[in-house]
Amino acid sequence: MSSLLQDKLYEVHMQAPPPSKDFHHLTVTKNEVIWKSWRISFRPNQERNCPREVKKLHKDFVMVDQLHKQLQSIFGKKILDYVLNLCQGHYDFLVRMPENLIIHILSFLSVEDIGQLSKTCKKFRQLCNKEDFWERIKRLQDKYSLDARTVKFPPHQRSMNFSRRPGYLTQMQRRQTTFF
């Protein structure tokens, strides 16, 4: 399962809460946590303020409570908890799977279940809102339902009933009209 992991596990950036104008960028890789911050100021000595970067290995990051408090004040408790889980090896593999494998798995679900799944996270919402996703799901569901129906028939009747499935003629007529 670890082969599904990319080098970057998580990445987020945002501006610090008011009154600060500082910009922060957090990246979690397989081995370390990288936190970059840029101090934004309208004072004339701004040129001397270089970006600050903190790199910690996962095991070191889990131990530093001071860093946790700073991250929580900027990014929030949910992101801090998520980063701590990633550092402790608790990965969300379902979201990290290749898209074609996720679509194959989702083809076994009903439309209502896919709708509920699309509400769980950003990746599934984006995936379920694509038009080609629904075309591929429909194609896979038709393929599996056709296979299940042909298994029910005796071998000598399978070829005859294949062309009599519902919607077969309308699909063929549509194809002929588009090509001619």
N, C-alpha and C positions, 0 to 999 in steps of 0.2 A: 504494500500500500504506500510505502514511503516514496516509491517511484512516481506517484501522482503529484507529489509536492513540487512546486516551482521554487526558484530561488527566493523570490519575494513572496512571503506569506500574507502580508498585509501592508497597506500603505494609506496614510491619511494626512491631510494638511488643512490648516485653518488659521484664522487670525485669533489671537488671544482675546478673551472677553474684555469689554470696555472697563476702564478708560485706556487700556493698553492698545497699541497699534501693532505690536510685534507679530511676526509671522512664524508659524511652527510647522514642521514637517516630521512625521513619524513613519519609520519603515521598520518592519519586522522581517528578517530573512531567516533562513534555516538555522543560522548559527548565532546571530546577534540582533540587538535592537539599536537602531540608529535614530537619534533625535537631533534634528537641526533646528536652530532658531535664529531669526534675524531681528535685531532690535531696530525698530522704526522710530525715528525721532526727527523733529524739525529743527533741532539745534544745530548751530554751525559746526560743532565738532563731530558730526555724524560720520564723517569719513573714517574716523578712528575705530568705529564700532564694526568689527568684523563678525561674520556669522559664527555662531557657536555650534559645535558638534559634540555630541556625547555618544560614544559607542560602548555598549556593554554586551558581554556574552549572556546567553539566556540565564545561566545559573547565577551570574552576578546580578543581573537585573532583578531577579525575583527577590534577592536579599536587600536591595536598597529601598527602604521605605521613604526616604526623602524624595527620591526621584518619582516614586508612585504618587505622592501628594502633589507634586508639581504637574505631572501628567494629568491627574484627575481634575485639577483646577482648570486646565486648558482644554482637554479633550473630553472630559466627563467620565463618570464611573463605568458606564457600559463599555467604552473603548478600553479603559484600563483593565477591566476584568477580562475582556477578550484577548488583549495582549498578554496578560498573565497566563491565561489558558494556553495560548500558543507557545509561550516560553516553557510551560510544563509538559508540552507534548500532546495536548488535547486538540487535535486538528479536526476540522469539519470537512471530511473527505467527500461528502456528497456534493458540495458546492465546487470542489476542486476537480471533479471528474471531467473528462472530455465531453464536449457538447453532444456529439453523436451518441455516446453511451447513455447520457442522461435522457435524450430523446427516445432511445430504444426502451429504456426502463419506463418512461412516462407513457409509452404507447399501450401499456397494459392497464393503465388507469382510465377511469371514466372522465368525462368532460368536467363534471362537478368536482372531482378530486383534483384535477389539474388546476381548476380555478382556485381551489383552496390552497394548493401548493404555491401558486403564483403570489399569494399574499405573505409567504413566509420570509422571503429575503429579496434583495435587490436583483441578484443574478437570475433567480427564477421568474421574477416579474418581467425583466427585460427579455428573457428567453420566451416566455409565454405570450408576449405581445408581438412577436414576429409573425408575419404572414406565412413564411416558408416553414416555420415550426408546425403550424396547424396543418399544412399540406402534407408534411412528412408524417405527422401523427396519424392523419387520416389514411395515408397510404399503408402504413404499418398495421393499423387496426384492420383495414380491409384485407390485408394479406393473411393475418392471423385468423380472422373470422372465416375466410375462404378455406384455409387449411383445415379448420375445425369442422366445417360443413362437409368437405369432401371425404373426410375420414368416416363420417357416418354412413355414407353410401357404399354398397358393395363395389368391388373393383370394376365390374363390367358396366356399371352405371355412372361411374365418376366422370368420364369424358363427356357424356351426354349432358349431365347436369351442370357442368362447368359453364357452358354457354347460356344456360337458362337462369343464372343467378340474377337477383334483382338489380336493375340499373345497367345491365350489360349492354342492351341495345341502345340505350340513350347515350352511353359513353361512346359507343362505336359511331353513332350518328353524329355526335359532336365532333369526333375526330375527322370524319369524312368531310364535314362542312368546313373545318378549319384548313384542311389541306387543299381543297378544291375551290 
